[in-house]
Amino acid sequence: MAKERVFELIRNEEVVLFIGAGMSISAGYPSGAKLAEILHEGLTTELKKDISLNYDLPKLTEEICNMKTGNKNYLFSSLKKVFQKPPTSTETHQILAKIPHFKSIITTNYDTLIESTNTNIEVIRKSADYTIVDPKKTLLFKIHSDLTDTENIILTTSDYNNYFSRSKEDSVFWNAVRDRLASNHILFIGYGMEDSNINVLLDKILQELGANRKELFFVSPSIPPAKLKYFQRIGIEYIESTGEKFVNEIYEDLKLNYFPNLTKGVGVAGTALDFANANQINVTLSQKDQRIEIGDIKSTNEISDHKIEVKFEMPTSEESMNILASINGKNFEDVYLDKNSLKEFNLFFKGFRFKTEEDIQNLIIKKLPVFDFNMHIIFEDGFEIDNYPFKLFVITPGENEAHLKIQLEDFTVIIKIEFQTEKDSTKYNLEIFPSEQIRSTNSGFKFYNMLYKIISNQKFKIYKENEIFYNYIPKIKFEDDSLDAKLLLKYFEDLKKIEKQFNLKFSKINLEKKFEKLVKNILAYIDKTSFTEHFVGESFGIEGQKNFEHLISLDGGDLFLTWANNKKTIIDLYDKKFDLGYLHSSIHDGYIENLKDLQLSKTKDIFLKSRSGLIHFRYEDEQSIM
């Protein structure tokens, strides 16, 4: 269809716009025929007798000019009265000003609607204007000039004949116009077939461009059948529409299709930026593989609305149940859709489509929090945490259930609430999910200190932007050290002690059980204290016959044994290395379990055990045993 073809050519910036008086009617200005009426009505009664009303404007003005012996003052003063009054509406021209895809606009209009609504335009009325224009701006060729340059205004038949004389045709001005008409497709808009000048212009253009011209499109609410046949014969596409409506349709097509086509190589970055800026949008563009990619999209005014339209094919029954549960607020899961599932995707910002399914590899529909702010929490004992990130998500998995998910700095808290209507009571269940890697000791210390105070039934208040947001009065009864809050608070207190002793900071902390022993060992070194572990026994040999005979001669008494490792102990905790010195080991109540076998020479291997089942350790900076 002709419309779709025009839209495509405009997106490709291959159209020159040719604007007639019909585009100004909505602004309260007359068509050519109506202007002829106005000029005739203003004549004296005596002149009206000699000049009949003629809707062919150039012929009428020619007659008036002749009757006034070549003086055009009446015509100019009448035109000023008509076109220098404020417009009743500039809506269509304001929309046109938001479309930078027309690099050249040609008009026969005397009004200033086009240039007064567009700050990114250069007006050219004569050859001298063309030499000083900014080529980066849209160029407006006023081929009939206007009331700012009455010397060159085209109004009468004589003006037309003079304008198309050989000397004028070779001017810089007309050559520039001709170049644009020859190198672009032409869209005529705002002309009716009663406008005599359009017939002159069409004949001139067809004569100039010949058979190798590009496509011509003519927009008008209606044309006579004979004229339609004529258009079809000479290859002009007719589009039935008003100028105002068609400009709106062009604009809506660009809003819908221009930005998505950038990633396909259609359009240029400069025009895309101008289009965005003209519509109060700031967009970041980058070049990749000879294509333009769209980055950040922001509003340059206070209006900022997003809309996403998605059509997708439901996966297997189990997955579809999870997706529906997530969409309907029954679980906290995000929805993941791969490219094969997406049937349609449209991302709109301020009414402009920026992305389609062709730009998307996969889509994640994430839950938005009910609340998202940095809180200030104060407990009744005076402990407080300021500027603490807080996000709250809420779902309702069942009729009498509500689940809250609270995301804090490195921790997620799930609170499951069950409303037991028959018992007129409420049941609570709490679960804590630390991040796999807690970012700092202080982060863990703050959280578990806060959690310990909550399970100790302390009251607290949460503030949002210095206003009280929530006042907590204990409702949940916790068992002793519920959720391991006290234990884990002690763990982070120990980490803070290690940081202070060794003048360092931990990061990427995880709470695997294996790290507890390492922390315990480091603290033993810092405090110079011993620690015990379970001892199941150990088999060893002994050097020297005398030493062996002495040991087996002992008659079952307790042995005190102590020894030191010959290498220093180096511990790696959260990517930090600690030199703990030499590990000293001791057994205070040792005994030889296989003493009788040794005495009977049944074996040479000694199996040592502890009556208490314990072995004692301590770290010393020196290896020697005191």
C-alpha positions as CSV (number, residue, x, y, z in Angstrom):
1,M,0.0,0.0,0.0
2,A,1.1,3.6,-0.7
3,K,0.9,4.6,3.0
4,E,3.3,1.9,4.1
5,R,5.6,2.7,1.3
6,V,5.7,6.4,2.3
7,F,6.3,5.5,5.9
8,E,9.2,3.2,4.9
9,L,10.8,5.9,2.7
10,I,10.5,8.5,5.5
11,R,12.2,6.2,8.0
12,N,15.0,5.9,5.5
13,E,15.1,9.7,5.2
14,E,14.5,9.6,1.4
15,V,11.5,11.9,1.2
16,V,11.2,15.6,0.6
17,L,8.0,17.2,1.9
18,F,6.1,19.6,-0.3
19,I,3.6,21.5,1.8
20,G,0.5,23.5,0.6
21,A,-2.1,25.8,2.1
22,G,-4.3,22.9,3.3
23,M,-1.7,22.2,6.1
24,S,-2.5,25.7,7.5
25,I,-6.3,25.5,7.6
26,S,-6.4,24.0,11.1
27,A,-4.3,27.0,12.2
28,G,-7.1,29.3,11.0
29,Y,-5.4,30.3,7.8
30,P,-7.2,30.1,4.4
31,S,-6.8,27.8,1.5
32,G,-5.8,29.3,-1.9
33,A,-9.5,29.4,-3.0
34,K,-10.6,31.0,0.3
35,L,-7.7,33.5,0.1
36,A,-9.0,34.5,-3.4
37,E,-12.5,35.1,-1.8
38,I,-10.9,37.3,0.9
39,L,-8.9,39.4,-1.6
40,H,-12.0,39.9,-3.8
41,E,-14.2,40.7,-0.9
42,G,-11.8,43.5,0.2
43,L,-12.1,45.3,-3.1
44,T,-14.1,48.5,-3.6
45,T,-17.5,48.1,-5.1
46,E,-16.3,49.9,-8.2
47,L,-13.4,47.4,-8.7
48,K,-15.7,44.4,-8.0
49,K,-17.7,45.5,-11.1
50,D,-14.6,45.2,-13.2
51,I,-13.0,42.1,-11.5
52,S,-15.1,38.9,-11.2
53,L,-14.4,36.4,-8.4
54,N,-11.9,33.9,-9.7
55,Y,-10.7,31.0,-7.5
56,D,-7.5,30.8,-9.6
57,L,-5.5,32.9,-7.2
58,P,-2.6,33.9,-9.5
59,K,-5.2,35.1,-12.2
60,L,-7.2,37.0,-9.7
61,T,-4.2,38.8,-8.2
62,E,-2.9,39.5,-11.7
63,E,-6.2,41.3,-12.5
64,I,-6.2,43.2,-9.3
65,C,-2.6,44.2,-9.8
66,N,-3.4,45.4,-13.4
67,M,-6.4,47.4,-12.3
68,K,-4.1,49.1,-9.7
69,T,-1.6,49.9,-12.5
70,G,0.9,47.3,-11.2
71,N,0.8,48.4,-7.5
72,K,0.7,45.4,-5.1
73,N,0.3,47.4,-1.9
74,Y,-3.4,46.3,-1.6
75,L,-2.4,42.6,-2.0
76,F,0.5,42.8,0.5
77,S,-1.6,44.6,3.1
78,S,-4.4,42.1,2.7
79,L,-2.0,39.2,3.1
80,K,-0.5,40.7,6.2
81,K,-3.9,41.0,7.8
82,V,-4.6,37.3,7.0
83,F,-1.2,35.7,7.9
84,Q,0.1,37.9,10.7
85,K,-2.7,37.2,13.0
86,P,-2.0,34.5,15.7
87,P,-2.8,31.0,14.6
88,T,-5.8,29.2,16.3
89,S,-3.8,26.0,16.6
90,T,-0.3,24.8,15.8
91,E,-0.7,21.2,16.9
92,T,0.0,19.7,13.5
93,H,3.1,21.9,12.9
94,Q,4.4,21.1,16.4
95,I,4.2,17.4,15.5
96,L,5.9,18.0,12.2
97,A,8.7,19.8,14.2
98,K,9.3,16.6,16.1
99,I,10.1,14.7,12.9
100,P,13.7,15.3,11.8
101,H,13.5,12.7,9.0
102,F,12.5,15.4,6.5
103,K,15.9,16.9,5.7
104,S,14.3,19.3,3.2
105,I,10.8,20.8,3.2
106,I,9.4,22.8,0.3
107,T,6.4,25.0,0.7
108,T,4.3,27.5,-1.3
109,N,2.7,28.9,1.9
110,Y,3.1,32.6,2.9
111,D,2.6,31.9,6.6
112,T,5.4,31.1,9.1
113,L,3.9,28.1,10.9
114,I,6.6,25.7,9.9
115,E,9.6,27.8,11.0
116,S,7.9,29.3,14.1
117,T,7.3,25.8,15.6
118,N,10.7,24.3,14.8
119,T,13.9,25.6,16.3
120,N,16.0,23.2,14.2
121,I,15.2,24.7,10.8
122,E,16.8,27.1,8.3
123,V,14.5,29.2,6.0
124,I,15.6,29.8,2.4
125,R,13.6,32.3,0.4
126,K,16.2,33.2,-2.2
127,S,19.7,32.3,-3.5
128,A,21.5,34.5,-1.0
129,D,19.9,32.7,1.9
130,Y,21.2,29.3,0.7
131,T,24.9,30.3,1.0
132,I,24.7,30.8,4.8
133,V,22.5,27.9,6.0
134,D,23.5,25.3,8.6
135,P,23.4,22.1,6.6
136,K,22.9,20.1,9.8
137,K,19.4,21.6,10.2
138,T,16.3,20.9,8.2
139,L,16.1,23.2,5.2
140,L,12.8,25.0,4.4
141,F,12.6,26.3,0.9
142,K,9.8,28.9,0.6
143,I,9.5,28.9,-3.2
144,H,6.8,31.6,-3.1
145,S,8.8,33.6,-0.5
146,D,6.7,35.2,2.2
147,L,5.8,38.6,3.7
148,T,9.3,39.2,5.1
149,D,10.5,39.4,1.5
150,T,7.8,41.0,-0.6
151,E,10.2,41.8,-3.4
152,N,10.5,38.1,-4.2
153,I,7.0,37.0,-3.3
154,I,5.2,34.9,-6.0
155,L,1.6,35.8,-6.2
156,T,0.4,36.8,-9.7
157,T,0.5,35.0,-13.0
158,S,3.3,37.4,-14.1
159,D,5.2,36.4,-10.9
160,Y,4.9,32.7,-11.9
161,N,6.0,33.4,-15.5
162,N,9.0,35.4,-14.3
163,Y,9.8,32.8,-11.7
164,F,10.0,30.0,-14.2
165,S,12.0,32.0,-16.7
166,R,15.3,30.6,-17.9
167,S,17.3,33.1,-15.9
168,K,15.5,32.2,-12.7
169,E,15.7,28.5,-13.3
170,D,19.5,28.7,-13.4
171,S,19.7,30.4,-10.0
172,V,21.3,28.8,-6.9
173,F,18.0,28.7,-5.2
174,W,16.1,26.8,-7.9
175,N,19.1,24.5,-8.5
176,A,19.0,23.5,-4.8
177,V,15.3,22.9,-5.0
178,R,15.7,20.8,-8.2
179,D,18.5,18.8,-6.7
180,R,16.3,17.8,-3.7
181,L,13.4,16.9,-6.0
182,A,15.6,14.8,-8.2
183,S,17.4,12.9,-5.4
184,N,14.4,12.2,-3.1
185,H,10.9,10.8,-3.3
186,I,8.3,13.6,-3.1
187,L,5.3,13.8,-0.7
188,F,2.7,16.5,-1.6
189,I,0.6,17.3,1.4
190,G,-1.9,20.2,2.0
191,Y,-2.9,20.7,-1.7
192,G,-6.3,20.4,-3.3
193,M,-7.0,20.2,-6.9
194,E,-8.6,23.6,-6.8
195,D,-5.2,25.1,-6.1
196,S,-4.1,26.3,-9.5
197,N,-0.4,26.6,-8.5
198,I,-0.1,22.8,-7.8
199,N,-1.0,22.0,-11.4
200,V,1.7,24.4,-12.5
201,L,4.2,22.9,-10.1
202,L,3.4,19.3,-10.9
203,D,3.8,20.0,-14.6
204,K,7.1,21.7,-14.0
205,I,8.4,18.9,-11.8
206,L,7.4,16.2,-14.2
207,Q,9.0,18.1,-17.0
208,E,12.2,18.7,-15.1
209,L,12.6,15.1,-13.7
210,G,11.4,13.1,-16.7
211,A,10.8,9.4,-16.7
212,N,13.6,8.5,-14.3
213,R,12.2,10.4,-11.4
214,K,11.7,8.8,-8.0
215,E,8.2,8.1,-6.5
216,L,5.6,10.9,-6.1
217,F,2.8,10.7,-3.5
218,F,-0.1,13.1,-3.4
219,V,-2.2,13.4,-0.1
220,S,-5.6,15.0,-0.4
221,P,-9.1,14.3,1.2
222,S,-10.5,13.8,-2.3
223,I,-9.7,14.3,-6.0
224,P,-12.0,14.2,-9.1
225,P,-12.0,10.8,-10.9
226,A,-10.4,12.3,-14.0
227,K,-7.6,13.6,-12.0
228,L,-7.1,10.3,-10.3
229,K,-6.9,8.6,-13.7
230,Y,-4.3,11.2,-14.7
231,F,-2.3,10.5,-11.6
232,Q,-2.4,6.8,-12.3
233,R,-1.3,7.3,-15.9
234,I,1.8,9.4,-14.9
235,G,2.7,7.3,-11.9
236,I,1.7,9.5,-9.0
237,E,0.4,7.5,-5.9
238,Y,-2.8,9.1,-4.4
239,I,-3.4,8.8,-0.7
240,E,-6.8,9.8,0.6
241,S,-6.3,11.7,3.8
242,T,-6.2,15.2,5.2
243,G,-2.8,16.7,5.8
244,E,-3.3,16.9,9.6
245,K,-4.3,13.3,9.8
246,F,-1.5,12.1,7.6
247,V,1.2,14.0,9.6
248,N,-0.1,12.3,12.7
249,E,0.1,8.9,11.0
250,I,3.7,9.5,9.9
251,Y,4.5,10.5,13.5
252,E,2.8,7.4,15.0
253,D,4.6,5.1,12.5
254,L,8.0,6.6,13.5
255,K,7.2,6.2,17.2
256,L,6.4,2.6,16.6
257,N,9.0,1.5,14.0
258,Y,11.9,3.9,13.8
259,F,14.0,2.9,16.8
260,P,13.6,-0.9,16.4
261,N,14.8,-0.5,12.8
262,L,18.0,1.2,13.9
263,T,19.4,-2.2,15.1
264,K,18.7,-3.5,11.6
265,G,20.8,-0.9,9.9
266,V,17.9,1.4,8.9
267,G,18.5,5.1,10.0
268,V,21.4,7.1,11.2
269,A,22.6,8.0,14.7
270,G,22.3,11.8,14.2
271,T,18.6,11.6,13.2
272,A,17.9,9.1,15.9
273,L,19.3,11.5,18.5
274,D,17.5,14.5,17.1
275,F,14.2,12.5,17.0
276,A,14.7,11.5,20.6
277,N,15.7,15.0,21.8
278,A,12.7,16.6,19.9
279,N,10.5,14.4,22.0
280,Q,12.1,15.0,25.4
281,I,14.0,11.7,25.4
282,N,17.7,11.2,26.0
283,V,19.0,8.0,24.4
284,T,22.5,6.5,24.4
285,L,23.6,5.0,21.1
286,S,26.7,2.9,20.2
287,Q,28.0,1.3,17.1
288,K,28.5,-2.4,16.9
289,D,29.1,-4.5,13.7
290,Q,27.9,-1.6,11.5
291,R,24.7,-1.4,13.4
292,I,23.4,1.1,15.9
293,E,22.6,-0.3,19.4
294,I,20.3,1.5,21.8
295,G,21.6,1.8,25.4
296,D,20.2,3.9,28.3
297,I,16.8,5.6,27.7
298,K,15.9,8.6,29.9
299,S,13.3,11.4,29.9
300,T,14.5,15.0,29.7
301,N,11.4,16.2,31.5
302,E,9.3,15.0,34.4
303,I,7.2,12.6,32.3
304,S,8.7,9.1,32.2
305,D,6.4,6.1,31.6
306,H,7.4,2.6,30.5
307,K,5.1,0.0,29.0
308,I,6.0,-3.6,28.0
309,E,3.8,-5.8,25.9
310,V,4.6,-9.5,26.0
311,K,3.1,-12.5,24.3
312,F,4.7,-15.8,24.9
313,E,4.0,-19.5,24.5
314,M,3.5,-21.4,27.7
315,P,6.2,-24.1,28.3
316,T,5.5,-27.5,29.8
317,S,2.6,-27.9,32.3
318,E,4.8,-27.8,35.4
319,E,6.7,-24.7,34.2
320,S,3.5,-23.0,33.2
321,M,2.1,-23.5,36.7
322,N,5.2,-21.9,38.2
323,I,4.9,-19.0,35.7
324,L,1.2,-18.4,36.5
325,A,1.9,-18.7,40.2
326,S,4.6,-16.0,39.9
327,I,2.5,-13.7,37.8
328,N,-0.5,-14.1,40.1
329,G,1.6,-13.3,43.2
330,K,1.7,-16.8,44.6
331,N,5.5,-17.2,44.8
332,F,8.6,-15.0,44.9
333,E,10.1,-16.5,41.7
334,D,11.1,-14.4,38.7
335,V,9.8,-15.6,35.3
336,Y,12.4,-16.6,32.8
337,L,11.4,-16.8,29.1
338,D,13.9,-17.8,26.4
339,K,13.8,-16.5,22.8
340,N,11.8,-19.5,21.6
341,S,9.0,-18.8,24.0
342,L,8.7,-15.2,23.1
343,K,6.1,-14.6,20.4
344,E,5.9,-10.8,20.7
345,F,7.7,-8.3,22.8
346,N,7.5,-4.5,22.7
347,L,9.2,-2.1,25.0
348,F,7.7,1.4,25.0
349,F,9.0,4.6,26.6
350,K,6.9,7.7,26.5
351,G,4.9,6.1,23.7
352,F,7.9,5.3,21.6
353,R,8.8,1.6,20.8
354,F,12.5,1.0,21.4
355,K,12.8,-2.8,21.3
356,T,10.9,-5.8,19.8
357,E,11.3,-9.6,20.2
358,E,14.1,-9.5,17.6
359,D,16.2,-7.5,20.1
360,I,15.7,-10.0,22.9
361,Q,17.6,-13.2,23.7
362,N,15.7,-13.9,26.8
363,L,13.3,-12.1,29.1
364,I,13.3,-12.1,32.9
365,I,10.2,-10.8,34.6
366,K,11.4,-9.7,38.0
367,K,9.2,-9.0,41.1
368,L,9.1,-5.4,42.2
369,P,9.3,-4.7,45.9
370,V,6.3,-3.1,47.7
371,F,8.8,-0.9,49.5
372,D,12.4,-0.1,48.6
373,F,14.3,2.4,50.6
374,N,17.3,2.9,53.0
375,M,15.9,2.5,56.5
376,H,17.0,3.8,59.9
377,I,16.2,1.2,62.7
378,I,16.4,2.0,66.4
379,F,16.1,-0.6,69.2
380,E,14.8,0.2,72.7
381,D,18.3,-0.4,74.2
382,G,19.7,2.4,72.0
383,F,21.4,0.2,69.3
384,E,20.7,1.6,65.8
385,I,21.6,1.1,62.2
386,D,21.3,4.0,59.7
387,N,21.1,4.0,55.9
388,Y,20.4,0.2,55.8
389,P,19.0,-1.0,52.4
390,F,15.5,-2.5,52.8
391,K,13.3,-4.1,50.2
392,L,9.9,-5.8,51.0
393,F,8.1,-8.2,48.7
394,V,4.7,-9.7,49.5
395,I,2.9,-12.7,48.1
396,T,-0.3,-14.5,49.0
397,P,0.1,-18.2,48.3
398,G,-3.2,-19.2,49.9
399,E,-6.4,-17.6,51.1
400,N,-5.3,-17.4,54.7
401,E,-1.6,-17.0,54.0
402,A,0.8,-14.1,53.4
403,H,4.6,-14.4,52.9
404,L,7.0,-11.5,53.3
405,K,10.4,-11.5,51.8
406,I,12.7,-8.8,53.2
407,Q,16.0,-8.2,51.4
408,L,18.6,-6.5,53.4
409,E,22.3,-5.8,52.6
410,D,23.5,-9.4,52.6
411,F,20.6,-11.3,53.9
412,T,17.1,-12.4,52.9
413,V,14.4,-12.9,55.6
414,I,11.3,-14.9,54.7
415,I,8.4,-14.5,57.1
416,K,5.5,-16.9,56.5
417,I,2.2,-15.8,58.1
418,E,-0.7,-18.1,58.5
419,F,-4.0,-16.6,59.7
420,Q,-5.8,-19.3,61.7
421,T,-9.4,-18.0,61.7
422,E,-10.9,-20.8,63.7
423,K,-8.5,-20.2,66.6
424,D,-8.4,-16.5,66.0
425,S,-4.6,-16.6,66.1
426,T,-1.7,-16.0,63.7
427,K,1.2,-18.4,63.2
428,Y,4.6,-17.1,62.1
429,N,7.6,-18.9,60.7
430,L,10.9,-17.2,60.0
431,E,13.8,-18.3,57.7
432,I,17.1,-16.6,57.2
433,F,19.1,-16.9,53.9
434,P,22.5,-15.3,54.0
435,S,24.2,-14.4,50.7
436,E,26.7,-17.0,49.6
437,Q,29.4,-14.4,50.2
438,I,28.7,-11.7,52.8
439,R,30.5,-8.5,51.8
440,S,32.1,-7.6,55.1
441,T,32.4,-8.5,58.8
442,N,30.5,-5.4,59.7
443,S,27.6,-6.4,57.4
444,G,27.2,-9.7,59.2
445,F,27.7,-8.2,62.6
446,K,25.0,-5.6,62.0
447,F,22.5,-8.1,60.8
448,Y,23.0,-10.7,63.6
449,N,23.1,-8.1,66.2
450,M,19.7,-6.8,65.0
451,L,18.3,-10.3,64.7
452,Y,19.5,-11.3,68.2
453,K,17.7,-8.2,69.6
454,I,14.5,-9.1,67.7
455,I,14.4,-12.7,69.0
456,S,15.2,-11.3,72.5
457,N,11.8,-9.5,72.1
458,Q,13.1,-6.0,72.0
459,K,10.9,-3.3,70.6
460,F,12.2,-1.2,67.6
461,K,11.2,1.5,65.2
462,I,11.9,1.8,61.5
463,Y,12.3,5.3,60.0
464,K,12.0,6.2,56.3
465,E,13.3,9.6,55.3
466,N,13.2,10.7,59.0
467,E,9.5,9.7,59.3
468,I,8.4,6.7,61.4
469,F,7.5,3.9,59.0
470,Y,6.9,1.0,61.4
471,N,6.7,0.6,65.1
472,Y,7.4,-3.1,66.2
473,I,5.9,-4.5,69.3
474,P,7.0,-8.1,69.9
475,K,4.3,-10.5,68.5
476,I,6.4,-13.6,67.9
477,K,7.7,-15.8,70.8
478,F,11.1,-17.2,70.0
479,E,12.9,-20.1,71.6
480,D,16.4,-19.6,73.1
481,D,18.9,-18.7,70.3
482,S,16.3,-19.2,67.7
483,L,17.8,-19.0,64.1
484,D,21.3,-19.3,65.7
485,A,21.3,-15.5,66.1
486,K,23.4,-15.5,69.2
487,L,25.9,-18.0,67.9
488,L,26.4,-16.2,64.6
489,L,26.6,-12.8,66.3
490,K,29.5,-14.3,68.4
491,Y,31.1,-15.5,65.2
492,F,31.1,-12.0,63.6
493,E,32.3,-10.5,66.9
494,D,35.3,-13.0,66.7
495,L,36.0,-11.9,63.1
496,K,36.0,-8.3,64.2
497,K,38.5,-9.2,67.0
498,I,40.8,-10.9,64.4
499,E,40.5,-7.9,62.1
500,K,41.6,-5.6,64.9
501,Q,44.5,-7.8,66.0
502,F,46.0,-8.2,62.5
503,N,44.9,-4.8,61.1
504,L,42.9,-6.1,58.1
505,K,39.4,-6.5,56.8
506,F,37.6,-9.6,55.7
507,S,35.4,-9.7,52.6
508,K,33.4,-12.4,50.7
509,I,32.6,-14.2,54.0
510,N,30.6,-17.4,53.8
511,L,29.2,-19.3,56.7
512,E,30.4,-22.9,56.0
513,K,31.0,-24.9,59.1
514,K,34.7,-25.5,58.3
515,F,35.6,-21.9,58.9
516,E,34.4,-22.1,62.6
517,K,37.4,-24.2,63.5
518,L,39.8,-21.9,61.8
519,V,38.4,-18.9,63.7
520,K,38.7,-20.8,66.9
521,N,42.4,-21.6,66.2
522,I,43.2,-18.0,65.4
523,L,41.5,-16.8,68.6
524,A,43.5,-19.3,70.6
525,Y,46.7,-17.8,69.2
526,I,45.6,-14.3,69.9
527,D,44.4,-15.1,73.5
528,K,47.3,-17.5,74.2
529,T,44.9,-20.1,75.4
530,S,44.7,-23.8,74.8
531,F,41.9,-25.7,73.2
532,T,41.0,-29.4,73.3
533,E,39.8,-31.8,70.7
534,H,38.5,-35.4,70.9
535,F,41.4,-37.9,70.9
536,V,40.7,-41.5,69.8
537,G,44.3,-42.7,70.1
538,E,47.4,-42.9,68.0
539,S,49.9,-45.6,67.0
540,F,53.6,-44.8,66.8
541,G,57.0,-46.4,67.1
542,I,59.9,-45.3,69.4
543,E,63.6,-44.9,68.6
544,G,66.2,-46.7,70.7
545,Q,66.0,-50.0,72.6
546,K,66.6,-48.3,76.0
547,N,63.7,-45.8,75.4
548,F,61.5,-48.6,74.4
549,E,62.3,-50.8,77.4
550,H,61.9,-47.8,79.7
551,L,58.4,-47.1,78.3
552,I,57.1,-50.6,78.6
553,S,58.5,-51.0,82.1
554,L,55.9,-48.5,83.3
555,D,53.2,-50.3,85.2
556,G,50.1,-48.8,83.8
557,G,50.5,-45.3,85.4
558,D,49.2,-42.2,83.6
559,L,51.6,-40.5,81.2
560,F,52.0,-36.8,80.5
561,L,53.3,-36.3,77.0
562,T,53.9,-33.0,75.1
563,W,55.5,-32.3,71.7
564,A,55.7,-29.5,69.1
565,N,55.4,-29.5,65.4
566,N,58.6,-28.7,63.5
567,K,56.9,-26.3,61.1
568,K,54.8,-23.2,61.7
569,T,51.1,-23.4,61.3
570,I,49.8,-21.1,58.4
571,I,46.0,-20.8,58.2
572,D,44.1,-19.4,55.2
573,L,40.8,-17.7,56.3
574,Y,38.7,-15.8,53.7
575,D,41.7,-15.2,51.4
576,K,43.9,-13.9,54.3
577,K,46.9,-15.9,55.6
578,F,47.7,-16.1,59.3
579,D,51.0,-17.2,60.9
580,L,50.0,-18.9,64.2
581,G,53.5,-20.1,65.1
582,Y,54.2,-23.6,66.3
583,L,51.4,-26.0,67.3
584,H,52.2,-27.6,70.7
585,S,50.2,-30.7,71.6
586,S,49.9,-32.5,75.0
587,I,48.1,-35.4,76.5
588,H,47.7,-35.1,80.3
589,D,46.3,-38.6,81.1
590,G,47.8,-40.8,78.6
591,Y,48.2,-44.6,78.8
592,I,49.5,-47.4,76.5
593,E,46.5,-49.5,75.6
594,N,48.6,-52.5,74.3
595,L,51.2,-52.5,77.1
596,K,50.9,-56.2,77.8
597,D,51.4,-57.1,74.1
598,L,54.5,-54.9,74.1
599,Q,55.9,-56.6,77.2
600,L,55.3,-60.0,75.7
601,S,57.1,-58.7,72.5
602,K,54.0,-59.4,70.4
603,T,54.4,-56.0,68.7
604,K,56.8,-53.0,68.5
605,D,54.0,-50.4,67.7
606,I,52.8,-48.4,70.7
607,F,49.1,-47.4,70.7
608,L,48.6,-44.4,72.9
609,K,45.2,-43.3,74.3
610,S,43.9,-40.7,76.7
611,R,41.7,-41.6,79.7
612,S,39.6,-38.5,79.2
613,G,39.6,-38.9,75.4
614,L,41.1,-35.4,75.0
615,I,44.2,-33.9,73.5
616,H,45.3,-30.3,74.3
617,F,46.7,-27.7,71.8
618,R,48.2,-24.3,72.0
619,Y,50.1,-22.1,69.6
620,E,53.4,-20.7,70.6
621,D,55.8,-18.3,68.7
622,E,58.7,-20.6,69.8
623,Q,59.1,-24.3,69.0
624,S,60.9,-25.3,72.2
625,I,58.9,-26.8,75.0
626,M,59.2,-25.1,78.3
